[in-house]
């Protein structure tokens, strides 16, 4: 059996850390302060651009005023050394594969420096950050490792035909596998926080804060 090191890697679009206590943020349990980042402030139109292609409920999310972007890819960091060809077959030589996640926290510009309203929006977005971090580091690698092609050809060093190799390694099939696998759990967890009932609850809180002045 070949050693297969599945390496999760996280890239934040948000560069600056945000002190949660200073902004009265509710941070999900077990989410490190490393993941509490200052949001990228965008206009209404820019936020729509970030969200374009998402589910039909995204319009309600825009009303709330924030969005957490997430995407994943899968890569072989050094495929020319990790694979050896023999005739019409390829053999995996070992090493790591990377699960690369990009995260970005966005808040509409009008909520910048709005005190409690900002706190409500950011605290909601941190729920999504917690989910994505958990998926990447605790869930995704196990799912990828159990996939038949990964198990047979990467872990157990069974030969891969050149046709499959061209699709899976050269043509991005591994990355598609990673993204599709992630998407099932990503969508399931997002629906727990982004649904009509939750949108209404958040909007009601924002409206109540605004009425209080």
Secondary structure, 3 states (H helix, E strand, C coil): CCCEEEEEEEEECCCCECCCCCCCCCCCCCCCHHHCECCEEECHHHHHHHHCCCCCCHHHHHHHCEEEEEEEEEEECCHHHHEEEECCEEEECCEEEEEEEEEEEEEEHHHCCCCHHHHHHHHHHHHHHHHHHHHHHHHHHHHHHCCHHHHHHHHCCCCEEHHHHHHHHHCCHHHHHHHHHHHHHHHHHHHHHCCHHHHHHHHHHHHHHHHHC
